[in-house]
Amino acid sequence: MGRNRFLVSILAVVLGFVTGALVMLVTGHNPVDAYRELLRGAGLLVTVSDNTDWKEIVFNKRFGDTLLNMTTLILTGLSVAFAFRTGLFNIGAAGQMLMGGFFGSIVGVKLSFPAYIHVPLAVAASILGGALWAFIPGLFKARYRIHEVVTTIMMNYIALWTVYYFVPIYMKGSFETESQVIRSTSSLRLSSLTGFFHGSNVNIGLFLALAAVILIWWLLEKTTFGYELKAVGFNIHASRYAGMKVSRNMILSMMIAGALAGLAGATFFLGYSENMKIGSLPSQGIDGIAVALLGLNTPVGVLLSAFLFGIMNAGSLFMTSATDVPNELVSIIVAIIIYFAATSLMLETWLNRINKIFKRKERGKDVLE
């Protein structure tokens, strides 16, 4: 079953790109040129000359931008996937990410410490902000059985307008629509890392995201606590009968998911933009749902899925500028990939039928022999 699920995700990606190529052909575009420029824009294809250093090939700026796009998507995808593995639907990763960025930005703007204190403090504030924002839907689910889809969606908009109100009052920047720039001592950027990727804004948030993948895998697969969280998600009544604290585990599950989204806010607002712009929810929170779905709600799957989305996001603008293919086509391809991933039952049925056909042929050969 696990192998079939993995093949379904691979098949969804392949079918998405094939369908995208067909759309390009129908609209009069060259899919080979488009996909080549997409990979070039993502830094996976590099023009090599005699004077090109190998570091420029592997660690080029465009590849750094792909990793930058991937970083936040790993964490929002993990947030959605972790909640789903514990029986919850976290549709509020966007709001949790925004509040995480808001809490981290307050620490980054208002406090002054050496970098070795300021950075961990700002990141911790972001994690706390996301966790607290997810606590409310978790409490409503555990105590009053109010479905988390409704509460997390509403918390997204409460987060949007909370930031919209408080940023101009307490952290007003050069314009009404943005906050002050955080102090350099709270930034996740490292000049050495930026230089290593030839000017990309990839930052230490990447390593935090990779550490989160390992931590969540270990928590879900190797700990008693993770087993209890999954057990509550599978069957509330059996878990309660077994003596597990169902309400507590529901709240903790949602808070851990919120903490991951809050950390995503830190990597974006402290590592990339370094200030907040009001009036919109971060799109990475919504994209995290698609990343988790394609990644089969597993930490490693989310990592691979986020890398694919990072390639698409980083390479799309270059593809548009280098060819006459519209940027919207990338969104179409992503949507098709997600559509095929969502219809996993149908794809699994196809794979099972193909496996049965091959098994029958092998049995027929054995009989003849």
C-alpha positions as CSV (number, residue, x, y, z in Angstrom):
1,M,0.0,0.0,0.0
2,G,2.8,2.4,0.9
3,R,4.5,1.7,-2.4
4,N,1.3,2.3,-4.3
5,R,0.8,5.6,-2.6
6,F,4.3,6.7,-3.5
7,L,3.7,5.7,-7.1
8,V,0.5,7.6,-7.2
9,S,2.3,10.8,-6.2
10,I,4.9,10.2,-8.9
11,L,2.2,9.5,-11.4
12,A,0.3,12.6,-10.4
13,V,3.4,14.8,-11.1
14,V,4.1,13.1,-14.4
15,L,0.5,13.4,-15.5
16,G,0.5,17.1,-14.4
17,F,3.5,17.9,-16.6
18,V,2.2,15.9,-19.5
19,T,-1.1,17.6,-19.4
20,G,0.7,21.0,-19.1
21,A,2.7,20.1,-22.2
22,L,-0.6,19.3,-24.1
23,V,-2.0,22.7,-23.0
24,M,1.1,24.4,-24.3
25,L,0.8,22.6,-27.6
26,V,-2.9,23.4,-28.0
27,T,-2.1,27.1,-27.3
28,G,0.8,27.2,-29.7
29,H,3.7,27.1,-27.3
30,N,6.8,24.8,-27.2
31,P,6.7,22.7,-24.1
32,V,10.3,21.5,-24.4
33,D,11.6,25.1,-24.5
34,A,9.2,26.0,-21.6
35,Y,10.3,23.2,-19.3
36,R,13.9,23.8,-20.1
37,E,13.7,27.4,-19.1
38,L,11.7,26.4,-16.0
39,L,14.5,24.2,-14.9
40,R,17.1,26.9,-15.8
41,G,15.1,29.5,-13.8
42,A,15.1,27.1,-10.8
43,G,18.9,26.7,-11.1
44,L,18.8,23.1,-12.1
45,L,20.2,23.8,-15.6
46,V,23.2,26.0,-15.8
47,T,25.1,27.2,-18.9
48,V,28.7,26.1,-18.5
49,S,31.8,27.7,-20.0
50,D,35.5,27.0,-19.6
51,N,35.8,29.5,-16.8
52,T,32.8,28.4,-14.9
53,D,33.6,27.2,-11.3
54,W,31.8,24.1,-10.1
55,K,30.5,26.1,-7.1
56,E,28.7,28.4,-9.5
57,I,27.1,25.4,-11.2
58,V,25.9,23.7,-8.0
59,F,25.3,26.7,-5.7
60,N,24.0,29.3,-8.1
61,K,21.7,32.1,-7.1
62,R,18.7,30.6,-8.9
63,F,19.1,27.3,-7.0
64,G,19.4,29.3,-3.8
65,D,16.0,31.0,-4.7
66,T,14.5,27.5,-5.2
67,L,15.7,26.5,-1.7
68,L,14.3,29.8,-0.4
69,N,10.9,29.1,-1.8
70,M,11.1,25.5,-0.6
71,T,11.9,26.5,3.0
72,T,8.6,28.0,4.0
73,L,6.6,25.4,2.1
74,I,8.3,22.6,4.0
75,L,7.1,24.1,7.3
76,T,3.5,24.9,6.2
77,G,3.3,21.5,4.5
78,L,4.5,19.9,7.7
79,S,1.9,21.9,9.7
80,V,-1.0,20.6,7.6
81,A,0.4,17.1,7.4
82,F,1.1,16.7,11.1
83,A,-2.5,17.8,11.9
84,F,-3.9,15.4,9.4
85,R,-1.9,12.5,10.8
86,T,-3.4,13.2,14.2
87,G,-7.0,13.4,12.8
88,L,-7.3,17.2,12.4
89,F,-7.7,19.4,9.4
90,N,-5.5,22.5,9.8
91,I,-6.7,25.0,7.2
92,G,-5.3,27.8,9.3
93,A,-1.6,27.6,8.5
94,A,-1.8,30.9,6.7
95,G,-3.1,32.8,9.8
96,Q,-0.7,30.9,12.1
97,M,2.2,31.8,9.8
98,L,1.2,35.4,9.8
99,M,0.8,35.6,13.6
100,G,4.2,33.8,14.0
101,G,5.8,36.4,11.7
102,F,4.0,39.2,13.7
103,F,5.3,37.9,17.1
104,G,8.8,37.5,15.7
105,S,8.8,40.9,14.1
106,I,7.7,42.6,17.3
107,V,10.8,41.0,19.0
108,G,12.9,41.9,16.0
109,V,11.9,45.5,16.0
110,K,11.3,46.4,19.6
111,L,14.1,44.6,21.4
112,S,17.8,45.0,21.2
113,F,20.2,42.1,21.9
114,P,23.3,40.5,20.5
115,A,22.5,38.3,17.5
116,Y,23.2,35.0,19.4
117,I,20.4,36.0,21.8
118,H,18.1,38.0,19.5
119,V,17.8,35.4,16.7
120,P,16.7,32.5,19.0
121,L,14.4,34.9,20.9
122,A,12.7,36.1,17.7
123,V,12.3,32.6,16.3
124,A,10.9,31.3,19.7
125,A,8.4,34.2,19.6
126,S,7.3,33.2,16.1
127,I,6.9,29.6,17.2
128,L,4.9,30.7,20.3
129,G,2.7,33.0,18.2
130,G,1.7,30.2,15.8
131,A,1.1,27.8,18.6
132,L,-1.1,30.2,20.5
133,W,-3.1,31.0,17.4
134,A,-3.7,27.3,16.9
135,F,-4.6,26.8,20.6
136,I,-8.0,28.3,20.1
137,P,-9.3,26.0,17.4
138,G,-7.7,23.1,19.3
139,L,-9.6,24.1,22.5
140,F,-12.9,24.5,20.6
141,K,-12.5,21.1,19.0
142,A,-11.6,19.3,22.2
143,R,-14.0,21.0,24.6
144,Y,-17.0,21.9,22.4
145,R,-16.5,19.6,19.4
146,I,-16.6,22.6,17.0
147,H,-15.0,21.5,13.7
148,E,-11.5,22.8,13.2
149,V,-12.0,23.6,9.5
150,V,-14.5,26.3,10.5
151,T,-12.5,27.7,13.3
152,T,-9.1,27.7,11.6
153,I,-10.6,29.4,8.5
154,M,-12.1,32.1,10.7
155,M,-8.8,32.5,12.7
156,N,-7.1,33.2,9.4
157,Y,-9.2,36.3,8.9
158,I,-8.9,37.4,12.5
159,A,-5.1,37.1,12.1
160,L,-5.2,39.2,8.9
161,W,-7.2,42.1,10.5
162,T,-5.3,41.9,13.8
163,V,-2.0,42.5,12.0
164,Y,-3.7,45.1,9.8
165,Y,-4.7,47.0,12.9
166,F,-1.6,46.7,15.1
167,V,1.3,47.1,12.7
168,P,0.5,50.7,11.7
169,I,0.1,51.6,15.4
170,Y,3.1,49.9,17.0
171,M,5.5,49.1,14.2
172,K,4.8,51.6,11.4
173,G,7.5,51.7,8.8
174,S,8.1,54.0,5.9
175,F,4.6,53.5,4.5
176,E,1.2,52.9,6.2
177,T,1.1,49.4,4.6
178,E,4.3,48.0,6.1
179,S,6.1,47.6,9.4
180,Q,9.5,48.7,10.4
181,V,12.4,46.6,9.2
182,I,13.6,44.3,11.9
183,R,17.0,44.8,13.5
184,S,19.9,43.1,11.8
185,T,20.7,41.2,15.0
186,S,17.3,39.3,14.6
187,S,17.7,38.5,10.9
188,L,18.0,34.9,9.8
189,R,20.2,36.0,6.9
190,L,23.9,35.2,7.0
191,S,26.3,37.1,4.7
192,S,28.4,33.9,4.3
193,L,25.4,31.9,3.2
194,T,24.2,34.7,0.8
195,G,27.7,34.8,-0.7
196,F,27.8,31.0,-1.0
197,F,24.7,31.1,-3.2
198,H,25.9,34.2,-5.1
199,G,23.4,36.7,-3.8
200,S,20.4,34.6,-3.0
201,N,18.4,35.4,0.2
202,V,18.4,31.7,1.3
203,N,18.9,31.8,5.0
204,I,19.3,29.6,8.1
205,G,15.6,29.0,8.0
206,L,16.4,26.3,5.5
207,F,18.3,24.3,8.2
208,L,15.5,24.9,10.7
209,A,13.0,23.5,8.2
210,L,15.2,20.4,7.6
211,A,15.5,19.9,11.4
212,A,11.7,20.2,11.7
213,V,11.3,17.4,9.1
214,I,13.6,15.1,11.1
215,L,11.9,16.1,14.4
216,I,8.4,15.5,13.2
217,W,9.3,12.2,11.7
218,W,10.9,11.1,15.0
219,L,8.0,12.3,17.0
220,L,5.3,10.5,14.9
221,E,7.2,7.3,14.2
222,K,9.5,6.7,17.2
223,T,7.8,8.1,20.3
224,T,5.0,7.0,22.6
225,F,3.6,10.6,22.6
226,G,3.4,10.6,18.7
227,Y,1.7,7.2,18.8
228,E,-0.9,8.6,21.2
229,L,-1.5,11.6,19.0
230,K,-2.1,9.4,16.0
231,A,-4.2,7.0,18.0
232,V,-6.6,9.8,19.0
233,G,-6.8,10.8,15.3
234,F,-7.7,7.2,14.3
235,N,-10.3,6.5,16.9
236,I,-11.3,8.9,19.7
237,H,-13.4,6.4,21.6
238,A,-10.8,3.6,21.6
239,S,-8.2,6.1,22.7
240,R,-10.3,7.3,25.6
241,Y,-11.1,3.7,26.6
242,A,-7.3,2.9,26.6
243,G,-6.8,5.8,29.1
244,M,-5.4,8.4,26.8
245,K,-6.1,12.0,27.4
246,V,-8.0,12.7,24.3
247,S,-8.8,16.4,24.8
248,R,-5.2,17.3,25.8
249,N,-3.8,15.4,22.8
250,M,-6.2,17.3,20.4
251,I,-5.1,20.6,21.7
252,L,-1.4,19.7,21.7
253,S,-1.7,18.4,18.1
254,M,-3.1,21.6,16.9
255,M,-0.6,23.7,18.8
256,I,2.3,21.7,17.3
257,A,0.9,22.2,13.9
258,G,0.5,25.9,14.7
259,A,4.1,26.1,16.0
260,L,5.4,24.7,12.7
261,A,3.4,27.3,10.7
262,G,4.7,30.0,13.1
263,L,8.3,28.9,12.4
264,A,7.4,29.3,8.7
265,G,6.5,32.9,9.5
266,A,9.9,33.3,11.1
267,T,11.7,32.0,8.0
268,F,9.7,34.3,5.8
269,F,9.4,37.5,7.8
270,L,12.8,37.3,9.6
271,G,14.7,35.6,6.8
272,Y,13.4,36.9,3.5
273,S,11.2,40.0,3.6
274,E,12.5,41.4,7.0
275,N,9.4,43.4,7.5
276,M,5.6,42.8,7.3
277,K,3.2,44.1,4.7
278,I,-0.4,44.3,5.8
279,G,-3.6,43.5,3.9
280,S,-3.0,39.9,2.7
281,L,-2.5,36.4,4.0
282,P,0.7,34.6,3.1
283,S,0.1,32.3,0.1
284,Q,2.5,29.8,1.5
285,G,-0.1,28.9,4.1
286,I,-2.6,27.9,1.5
287,D,0.1,26.2,-0.7
288,G,1.0,24.1,2.3
289,I,-2.2,22.2,2.0
290,A,-1.3,21.2,-1.6
291,V,2.3,20.3,-0.4
292,A,0.9,18.0,2.3
293,L,-1.5,16.4,0.0
294,L,1.1,15.6,-2.7
295,G,3.6,14.5,0.0
296,L,1.1,11.9,1.4
297,N,1.1,13.7,4.8
298,T,4.6,12.3,5.6
299,P,7.6,14.4,6.6
300,V,9.8,13.0,3.8
301,G,7.0,13.3,1.3
302,V,6.4,16.9,2.3
303,L,10.2,17.6,1.9
304,L,10.1,16.3,-1.7
305,S,6.8,17.9,-2.5
306,A,8.0,21.3,-1.2
307,F,11.1,21.0,-3.4
308,L,8.9,20.5,-6.5
309,F,6.8,23.5,-5.6
310,G,10.0,25.5,-5.0
311,I,11.2,24.6,-8.5
312,M,7.8,25.7,-9.9
313,N,7.7,29.0,-8.0
314,A,11.4,29.9,-8.6
315,G,11.4,28.9,-12.3
316,S,8.1,30.3,-13.4
317,L,9.1,33.9,-13.8
318,F,12.2,33.0,-15.7
319,M,10.2,30.7,-18.0
320,T,7.8,33.5,-18.7
321,S,10.5,36.0,-19.5
322,A,12.6,33.6,-21.6
323,T,9.6,32.3,-23.6
324,D,6.2,33.5,-24.6
325,V,4.5,31.0,-22.2
326,P,2.2,32.9,-19.7
327,N,3.1,32.6,-16.0
328,E,-0.5,31.4,-15.3
329,L,0.4,28.1,-17.0
330,V,2.5,27.1,-14.0
331,S,-0.5,27.5,-11.7
332,I,-2.5,25.3,-14.2
333,I,0.2,22.6,-14.0
334,V,0.3,22.7,-10.2
335,A,-3.5,22.6,-10.1
336,I,-3.5,19.5,-12.4
337,I,-0.9,17.8,-10.3
338,I,-2.9,18.4,-7.1
339,Y,-6.1,17.2,-8.9
340,F,-4.4,13.9,-9.8
341,A,-3.0,13.6,-6.3
342,A,-6.5,14.2,-4.9
343,T,-7.9,11.4,-7.1
344,S,-5.4,9.0,-5.6
345,L,-8.1,6.3,-5.2
346,M,-8.7,6.2,-8.9
347,L,-5.0,6.1,-9.7
348,E,-4.4,3.3,-7.1
349,T,-7.2,1.4,-8.8
350,W,-5.4,1.7,-12.1
351,L,-2.1,0.6,-10.6
352,N,-3.7,-2.4,-8.9
353,R,-5.3,-3.4,-12.2
354,I,-1.9,-3.1,-14.0
355,N,-0.3,-5.2,-11.2
356,K,-2.9,-7.9,-11.6
357,I,-2.4,-8.0,-15.3
358,F,1.3,-8.6,-14.9
359,K,0.8,-11.2,-12.2
360,R,-1.6,-13.1,-14.4
361,K,0.9,-13.1,-17.3
362,E,3.7,-14.3,-14.9
363,R,1.4,-17.1,-13.7
364,G,0.6,-18.0,-17.3
365,K,4.3,-18.3,-18.1
366,D,4.9,-20.5,-15.0
367,V,2.1,-22.8,-16.1
368,L,3.5,-23.1,-19.6
369,E,6.9,-23.8,-18.3
